[in-house]
Amino acid sequence: MSILSISLISVLGISLVSFIGVILLVFRDEIINKILIVLVAFSAGTLMGGAFFHLLPETLKTNNKPLQIFSYLLIGFSCFFIIERILRWRHCHQRKCQTHPHLGYINLIGDGVHNAIDGIIIFSAFSVGPQLGIPIVLSILFHEIPQEIGDFGVLLYSGFKKIKALFFNFISALFSFAGVFLGFVLLNQTDKLINFLLPFAAGGFIYIAASDLIPELHKEKEIPRSLISFITFAVALILMLLAKIFTD
């Protein structure tokens, strides 16, 4: 089997993880509305954990220029800031919005970039050999599970219907195929591409979590629910850390 074929099969399996949100379809909307803030907290934790425990450490393995890494990170952060300003203007002309569709769309953009990077990494790993490719696929799979749950929760919180949220989450996951093909076309340039995209995506993740999701958590006034949100955030961080530790 060719490197391209096995890479595509791998990203297909990982992309199907995006349907993990289907477990929430059995719950009534009233119940989901009560746990949405918990899902938002979980997503904030997985995004922060993904940036600091996965993306940035991977960058440091191949790039020993800290100034360059953090410059790319700030470029990503700034780009997502600009994108959100555009989406806010497009979707929310009123002073106060009842829903937050821009949160869903900007999260989809960030997740799409992240999934494309996963595709590039998977192709690059299998180019070296299955002894590297298989552990890389398992590593990506394990950190995708909690992240996809969080992403689905953000889409629901943004006003997406459950079926629409599943569909768009899957479309975002399919960007990993684009990453595989990009890696195939730019086989000799993948290291340079990854050195830019990893911190760029980390900047986007940090922006979404710190500028959009965590402020939403601060709107919760009840102390017990606020405490639950914080615990959920911490649990998500721990899960992302454990996923990194046990797959390295």
C-alpha positions as CSV (number, residue, x, y, z in Angstrom):
1,M,0.0,0.0,0.0
2,S,1.4,3.4,-0.9
3,I,2.2,6.1,1.6
4,L,-0.6,8.3,0.2
5,S,-3.2,5.5,0.5
6,I,-2.3,4.6,4.1
7,S,-2.3,8.3,5.1
8,L,-5.7,8.9,3.5
9,I,-7.1,5.8,5.3
10,S,-5.7,7.0,8.6
11,V,-7.2,10.5,8.3
12,L,-10.5,9.0,7.3
13,G,-10.6,7.1,10.6
14,I,-9.6,10.1,12.6
15,S,-12.2,12.3,10.8
16,L,-15.0,9.9,11.9
17,V,-14.2,10.9,15.5
18,S,-15.9,14.2,14.7
19,F,-19.2,12.3,14.9
20,I,-18.6,11.6,18.6
21,G,-21.1,14.4,19.3
22,V,-23.8,12.1,18.1
23,I,-24.1,10.8,21.7
24,L,-25.7,14.2,22.6
25,L,-28.5,13.7,20.0
26,V,-30.3,11.4,22.4
27,F,-30.7,14.2,25.0
28,R,-33.5,16.7,24.9
29,D,-32.7,20.3,24.0
30,E,-33.6,21.4,27.6
31,I,-30.9,19.1,29.0
32,I,-28.3,20.1,26.4
33,N,-28.9,23.8,27.2
34,K,-28.1,23.2,30.8
35,I,-24.8,21.5,30.1
36,L,-23.7,23.8,27.3
37,I,-21.6,26.0,29.6
38,V,-19.8,22.9,30.7
39,L,-19.1,21.9,27.1
40,V,-17.7,25.4,26.5
41,A,-15.4,25.1,29.5
42,F,-14.3,21.7,28.2
43,S,-13.6,23.1,24.8
44,A,-11.6,26.0,26.3
45,G,-9.5,23.5,28.2
46,T,-8.9,21.3,25.1
47,L,-7.9,24.3,23.0
48,M,-5.4,25.6,25.6
49,G,-4.1,22.1,26.2
50,G,-3.8,21.4,22.4
51,A,-1.8,24.6,22.0
52,F,0.5,24.3,25.0
53,F,0.8,20.5,25.3
54,H,0.7,19.4,21.6
55,L,1.3,22.1,19.0
56,L,4.1,24.1,20.6
57,P,6.1,21.2,21.9
58,E,5.9,19.6,18.4
59,T,7.2,22.8,17.0
60,L,10.1,22.9,19.4
61,K,11.2,19.5,18.2
62,T,12.1,20.8,14.7
63,N,12.6,24.5,15.2
64,N,15.1,25.9,17.6
65,K,14.4,29.5,16.9
66,P,12.1,30.8,19.8
67,L,11.7,34.2,18.3
68,Q,10.5,32.8,15.0
69,I,8.1,30.4,16.8
70,F,6.4,33.1,18.9
71,S,6.3,35.4,15.9
72,Y,4.3,32.8,14.0
73,L,2.1,32.3,17.1
74,L,1.3,36.0,17.2
75,I,0.6,36.0,13.5
76,G,-2.0,33.3,14.1
77,F,-3.4,35.1,17.1
78,S,-3.7,38.3,15.1
79,C,-5.2,36.6,12.1
80,F,-8.0,35.1,14.2
81,F,-8.5,38.4,15.8
82,I,-9.1,40.0,12.4
83,I,-11.3,37.1,11.2
84,E,-13.5,37.4,14.3
85,R,-13.9,41.1,13.8
86,I,-15.2,40.5,10.3
87,L,-17.5,37.7,11.5
88,R,-18.8,39.7,14.4
89,W,-19.7,42.6,12.0
90,R,-21.3,40.2,9.5
91,H,-23.4,38.2,12.1
92,C,-24.1,40.7,14.8
93,H,-25.0,44.2,13.9
94,Q,-27.0,44.7,17.1
95,R,-25.4,45.9,20.3
96,K,-26.3,42.7,22.1
97,C,-26.8,39.3,20.4
98,Q,-28.9,36.5,21.6
99,T,-26.7,33.9,20.0
100,H,-23.0,33.9,19.1
101,P,-22.7,32.4,15.6
102,H,-19.2,33.9,15.2
103,L,-17.9,31.7,18.0
104,G,-18.9,28.6,16.0
105,Y,-17.5,29.8,12.7
106,I,-14.1,31.0,14.1
107,N,-13.8,27.7,16.0
108,L,-14.5,25.8,12.7
109,I,-11.7,27.8,11.0
110,G,-9.2,27.1,13.8
111,D,-10.2,23.4,13.9
112,G,-9.9,23.2,10.1
113,V,-6.3,24.6,10.1
114,H,-5.5,22.2,12.9
115,N,-6.9,19.2,11.0
116,A,-5.0,20.2,7.9
117,I,-1.8,20.2,10.0
118,D,-2.7,16.7,11.3
119,G,-2.9,15.5,7.7
120,I,0.5,16.9,6.8
121,I,2.0,15.4,9.9
122,I,0.5,12.0,9.2
123,F,1.8,11.9,5.6
124,S,5.2,13.1,6.8
125,A,5.3,10.4,9.4
126,F,4.4,7.6,7.1
127,S,7.0,8.9,4.6
128,V,9.6,7.9,7.2
129,G,7.9,4.6,7.9
130,P,5.1,2.8,9.7
131,Q,7.1,2.6,12.9
132,L,6.6,6.4,13.1
133,G,3.3,6.7,11.2
134,I,1.3,4.4,13.5
135,P,2.2,6.0,16.8
136,I,1.6,9.5,15.3
137,V,-1.9,8.4,14.1
138,L,-2.7,7.0,17.6
139,S,-1.4,10.2,19.2
140,I,-3.6,12.4,17.0
141,L,-6.6,10.1,17.6
142,F,-6.4,10.3,21.4
143,H,-6.2,14.1,21.5
144,E,-8.9,14.5,18.9
145,I,-11.6,12.7,21.0
146,P,-11.8,15.3,23.8
147,Q,-11.3,18.1,21.4
148,E,-14.1,17.0,19.1
149,I,-16.5,16.8,22.1
150,G,-15.6,20.4,23.0
151,D,-15.9,21.6,19.4
152,F,-19.3,20.2,19.1
153,G,-20.4,21.9,22.3
154,V,-19.1,25.3,21.1
155,L,-21.2,24.9,17.9
156,L,-24.3,24.2,19.9
157,Y,-23.6,27.1,22.2
158,S,-23.2,29.3,19.1
159,G,-26.7,28.5,18.0
160,F,-26.1,25.6,15.6
161,K,-28.8,22.9,15.5
162,K,-27.5,19.4,16.5
163,I,-27.5,17.9,13.0
164,K,-25.9,21.1,11.5
165,A,-23.2,21.0,14.2
166,L,-22.4,17.4,13.4
167,F,-22.2,18.2,9.7
168,F,-20.0,21.2,10.0
169,N,-17.8,19.4,12.5
170,F,-17.3,16.6,10.0
171,I,-16.5,19.1,7.2
172,S,-13.9,20.7,9.4
173,A,-12.4,17.2,10.0
174,L,-12.1,16.6,6.3
175,F,-9.5,19.3,6.1
176,S,-7.1,16.6,7.2
177,F,-7.4,15.2,3.7
178,A,-6.3,18.5,2.3
179,G,-3.3,18.3,4.6
180,V,-2.3,14.9,3.3
181,F,-2.5,16.0,-0.3
182,L,-0.6,19.2,0.6
183,G,2.1,17.0,2.2
184,F,2.2,14.8,-0.9
185,V,2.7,17.8,-3.3
186,L,5.2,19.6,-1.0
187,L,7.0,16.5,0.2
188,N,10.4,18.2,0.4
189,Q,8.9,21.3,2.0
190,T,6.7,19.8,4.7
191,D,9.2,20.6,7.6
192,K,9.2,24.3,6.7
193,L,5.4,24.3,6.3
194,I,4.8,22.5,9.6
195,N,7.2,24.9,11.4
196,F,4.9,27.8,10.4
197,L,1.5,26.1,10.7
198,L,2.0,24.5,14.2
199,P,2.6,27.8,16.0
200,F,0.1,29.6,13.8
201,A,-2.6,27.1,14.8
202,A,-1.5,27.4,18.4
203,G,-2.0,31.2,18.3
204,G,-5.5,30.6,16.9
205,F,-6.4,28.1,19.6
206,I,-5.1,30.4,22.3
207,Y,-7.1,33.3,20.8
208,I,-10.4,31.4,20.6
209,A,-10.1,30.0,24.2
210,A,-8.9,33.2,25.9
211,S,-10.9,35.8,23.9
212,D,-14.1,34.0,23.2
213,L,-14.7,30.9,25.4
214,I,-13.3,31.9,28.8
215,P,-15.2,35.3,28.7
216,E,-18.4,33.3,28.1
217,L,-17.6,31.3,31.3
218,H,-17.3,34.6,33.3
219,K,-20.9,35.4,32.4
220,E,-22.1,32.6,34.7
221,K,-23.1,34.2,38.0
222,E,-24.0,31.1,40.1
223,I,-21.0,30.0,42.2
224,P,-21.7,26.3,42.0
225,R,-22.0,26.3,38.2
226,S,-18.9,28.5,37.9
227,L,-17.0,26.0,40.0
228,I,-18.2,23.1,37.9
229,S,-17.1,25.0,34.8
230,F,-13.6,25.6,36.2
231,I,-13.3,21.9,37.2
232,T,-14.3,20.9,33.7
233,F,-11.7,23.3,32.2
234,A,-9.0,21.8,34.4
235,V,-10.1,18.2,33.6
236,A,-9.8,19.0,29.9
237,L,-6.3,20.3,30.4
238,I,-5.3,17.2,32.3
239,L,-6.8,14.9,29.6
240,M,-4.8,16.7,26.9
241,L,-1.7,16.5,29.0
242,L,-2.2,12.8,29.6
243,A,-2.8,12.2,25.9
244,K,0.5,13.8,25.2
245,I,2.4,11.9,27.9
246,F,1.1,8.5,26.9
247,T,1.5,8.9,23.2
248,D,5.1,10.3,23.2
